[in-house]
Amino acid sequence: MEPVEIIEDGVLLRPWREADAEAVHRACQDPDIQRWTTVPRPYRPEHAHGFVTEVSGRAWAEGTGAPFAVCDPATGDLLGSCGLISIDQAGTGEVGYWTAPWARGRGVMVRATRAVARWSFDSLGLRRLIWQAEVGNHASRLVALRAGFRIDGRLRLAQPAPQGGADGWIGSLLPGEVPAPGSTGPAGPGTLATRRAAVFGRPQPVLFATAGAGELRLRPMEEQDLDAVVQTCQDPETIRWTTVPDPYERADAQGYRIHCQDAWSRGDAAHFVIADADDRYAGSLDLRLSPADALLADVGFMTAPAARGRGYMPAALVALSAWGFTTLGLARIEWKANVGNTASRRVAEKAGFTFEGTARAGVQHRGERVDVWVASLLSKDLT
């Protein structure tokens, strides 16, 4: 396959040159590129030189890939890398890309990916493009969405990044689905997908709430919290009203902590620990995004036995809900609890939730369907 050049929508895509090695080496020192791609670590000058002179040339010659340097057409400056990292005999190509740190925030890779996709369909006659990225790489996911890819689900990566996770997202793009040059596309600036990619692509924040005269912090779960989590989940009231394992062991708490971290990486949920003024565990609460309705989430919470009756949970629930409305763009947050769980209902009502009724056999609870109370909070309820 003969190398080609593409100029489209303000970017130049051309074959790699030996003179690009220094810029490639500089770009691949970036922590994000090293975190999310399979570049060698440490990335040395010889790695860059081998990539631009041997690896990329071999891919073109053998027809197994089509790697492009993404450049500014006016200055020739290197902006990133984009192309087909594989092409199979069935007409499927896989897109891969990275953006140089000095070129981020300008939509460079979205435009480059669209150009590669259009060329792949129109000139190579490919029938499908796929995109893969490690779960948690929200920047790459956002580029794929803006380039027109449909995110189809998750899979186990065959070649995970060094020290990265094995779980990946996968997306696909078919002929006729590439957005036109200059168009915003399905995940343009200001859309919900963009907002949430920015949130979940960063470390989980710390939120603040005030209960009485004291300040509470809502933060990610830490190793120091595990014993208190075990104690809380062994409490009879917690066991009665929640679905925590019974008996509950330290290994369960460790697994729950990993689950919380993974949920944040996926962008599915935000799990917080409530820490008092002395940074002691006072409870847990989480906001789980609905997979069916992007503007809906539900809350769940449990309070440590020693912290009950102090007003901690209503204050924390208000802070979490406000963050969900303002930062995640939610329209409605739901609370559900088994009928009879009056302590949980009092928390929800103190936080401003409006009781809506009873859902018969609304949830599965320890082997049977049980009735649940339902309440909701809207963003206008907190104004």
N, C-alpha and C positions, 0 to 999 in steps of 0.2 A: 504494500500500500504506500503510495507516494504522499509525503507530508504536504500539507496545505496551509494557507493563511486565511483567516477569517476576520473581517472587520464588520462589526455590527453594534449599534446602539452605544457608541462611544468607547468600545474596547477593541483591542487588537489581540487576536489569538494566533500565535505562530509557533513553529517548532522550536525546541530548545537549542541554545547555542552555547558553545564553550564559555563565552564571555559572561553568561548568566550565573556562573558558578558562585561568584562572590556574593551576589545578591541572594541567591538561594540559601547559601550558608548562613547569611545574616538573618534571613527570615525564619529559618528553621531553628534558631536559638530561642524563638518565642515559646513561652510556657504553654500556651494554648495549642500550638501546633504539635508540640511534643506530647502534650496530654492526650490529644484526641486522634492522632494519626500514628502510623506505624514507622515513622522515620526513626533511624537509629539514635540512641541516646548514650553518650553525648554525640551530637551531630558535628562531625569534623569536616574540614575543607575537602578531604578526599571523597567523602560521601556525596557532597554536592557536585563535585567534578564528575564522579562516576555516573550520577543521575543524568546530568545534562548531556554527557558525551556518549554513554554506553546504554544505559537502561532505556532512555526515551527513544534513542535511535533504533534499538533492537525491537521495541514494540511496534514502531512504524514498519520496519522491514519485514517482520514476521506477520503483520496484520493482526496482532493480538491486542493492540491498544492504540490509542491516539492521544498522547499527552501534549498539551499546549502550554506555553508560557503566556500568561495574561498580562498585557502591557497597555500603557497609555499610548494611543496612536499618535499623539502629538509630540511627546517627549521620548517615547521608547522605554520609559521607566517600568521596571517589573512591578506588577501589582499582585500577582499570585499565580497559582497553578490550577488548571482545570482541564479535564479531558476524559477520555474513556480509558479506564484502567484495565478493562477486559472486554473482549468481543468473542462471543461463542458462535458455533456453527448454526445455531437455531435462530440467529438474528436478534439476539439480546446483547446489549452493551451495558456496562456498569459505569456510572459517573462518579468521579472523585475530584475533590478540590480542597485547596486551602487558600486563605487570603493573607498576604503579607501584613504584618501589624501596622505598617505606615499607610495602608490603603483601606482600612476598615471604616465602616460607617458611610460608605459612598455607594452601596449597591453594586459594587464591581462584580462580585461573584454571582449574583442573581443574573446580571446581564450576560456574563460569560457562560453560565450554565445553560441559559436559554439558547445562546448562539450554538453551543456544542450540540444541544439536543436537536435544534432545527437542521443543522448540517448532518447529524447522524441519520435522521429520517430521510431528508431530501437527497443527500449525496451517497450515503452508504446503503440506504434502503433498509436500515434496521427496523424491526417491528416492535421493539420495546426497549425502554431504558429502565434500569433499576438504580436505586440509591440506597446505601446502607450507612448507618452511623451508630456508634455506641449510645445506648440509652443514657441520657443526660447531656448529650451534645446538642443543646437547643439552638445554638447559632447555626450549625449545619442543617438541622431540621428546618429552621426558618428559611434558609436559602432554598432548600428543596421545595418547600411549600410555595414560595414566591415564584419559583421556576416552573410551577405547574404540576409537580409530583403529587400523587395521592399517597398519603401514608397508610400503608395497608396493614401494618401490625408490627409484631416483634418476633425476633428469631434469635437463635444462638449464632454468634459470629464465628466464622471459620478462622479468621485471623484477627483476634482482638489486639488492641494497642498494648504495648508493654505496660504492665502494672495497671491496665484498664480492666473493665468488666467484660464479661462474655456476652451479655445481653445486648441486642441491637434492635434498632428500628429499621424497617424496610419500606421503601416506597417505589412506585412505578409510574411511568409516563408513557403514553402511547401517541402515535402520530395524530396530529390535529389538536393535541391538548396543550401545546406550548403557547404561552401568552405572547401576544404580539409585541414587538420591540416598543419600548416606551410605556407600555401599559403597567398599571399597578399590580395586577395579578390577584390571586385569591388571598394573599396574606400581606397586604401592603402596610405601610406605616400607619400606626394608629388603630389597626385591627386588634381584635381580641387575641389572635394567635401571636401577634407581635408583642403585645403587652406581656403575655404570660411567658413567652420565650425569654424575655428580658428578666422576669422575676425568677423563674425556675432555673435559668442558666447561671444564676449567681448563688453564692452561699445563702443558706436560710437566714433570714433576718431575726433580730431580737425585737419583740414588741413590748410595750410597757402598759401597765394598768395600775390604778390606785384603788385600794380597798381600805376604807377607814383612813388612818393616818399613815399607812404603809404603802410602799411602792412594790409592785410585783413585776417580775420579768418573765416574759414568755420566750423561751429559748429552745434550741434543739436538745434532745436528750443526750446526756453525757454518762460516762462510765460511773461517775459518782452517784448517779440516781438509781442504779440498778437494784440495790438492796431495798430502797424505799418503794420502788415499783413492785418488787416481790411482796413486800409487806402489805401494800395496798391491794394487790390482786389475790392475796390470801384472806382478806377480810370477808366475813360472811355476806355483808351487804353488797360488796363488789361482785362476788360470785353469784349472788341471787339475781342481780339485775343486768349483768353483762354476760358476754360470751367468752370471758377469759378462760384459759384452760384450768381445770380443777382435777388434781392438785396443780399449783403453779410453782415452778422452780426457777432458779436463777437463769438456767438455759433459756427458758421462755422469755424472760426479760431481755436477754441478749439478742434473741431472735427478733423480738419486737423492735428493738433499737435499729437493727439492720433493716427491718421492714419499713420503718419510718424514713430512714435515709434513702432507701430505694424508691419510695413513693414520691419523695421530693425530686429525685433525679428524673423520674418519669414525668413529673408534672401532674400527677394524679391527685395528690393530697398534701396537706401541710400539717404535720404533727408537732405539737409544742408541749413542753414541760412548763408548769407554773412553778417558778422559784420565788421564795419569799425574800425578805430583806437580807437574810443571812445566806442566801443562795441554796436553801434547803428545798428539797422536792415537796411540793404541796398538792400536786395533782397533774393530770394530763388532759389535753383536749386536742381535737383534730378537726380539720375542715376537709371533707372529701368531695371532690368535684364529680359531678354526674357525668358518666360516659355518654348519656343520651341527650342531655340538655346542657349546653355550654354555659348557660347563665344560672344554673342551679347547683347548689351544694348542700350537704347535710353535715351536722355537727355531732360529735360524740365526746363524752368527758367522764372522768372519774376523779374524785377528790381523796387525797390521803386521809385516813381516819383522824389523825391529829390536827388536820387543818380544817375540818368540817365546822360549819357554823360561824365562820369568820368573814363571809362575804367574798372570799377569794374567787370562787368560780363564776358568779355573775359578772364581776368586774372583768375577769379574763375573757369571758364569752363575749362581752361587749367589744373589747379590744380586738379580738380575733375577727368578729363579724364586721367591724368597721374596716379592718384591713382587707377582708374578702371583698367588700363592696368597692372600696376606693382603688385598691391595687390590682385585684383580679377581675374587676368589672362584673361581679355577680349581680343578679337581679333579685334572687330569692335564696334564703338559707332556711333549711328545714331542720326541725328537731323532732325526734321520735323516741319514745320510751315505753316500755311495757306498762300496760295499765296497772296502776297501784304504786308505781315508782314516784311517790309524791315529792321526794327530795329533789329528784331530777327536774320534775315539773316546776317546782318553786324556783330553781335556778333559771330555767328558761323564761319564766314569767317575769322574774326580777330583771332579766337582761332585755326585756322588751318584746319577747316573742308573743304572738297572738295565738291562743288556743283555737284550733280549727275542728277538732272532733276526734273520733276513734276509728281507726282502720281495723276492721275485723280480720283476725288471722293475718296481721300485717307483716310479721317477721317470723323467721325461724329461730327458735330459742331452745337450745339444749334438747333437740330431738322432737320438738312439736311446734306447731304454728300457734302464736299467741296474739291477742289483741294489743294494739299499741295506740297511745295518744300521739297526736300530730299537732305541731305548732309551727309557725313560720315567722320570719323576720324579713322585712323589706328595707331597702336602703333609706326610704323616706321615714321609716320608724326611728332612725337614729338622729334625725335632724331636729 
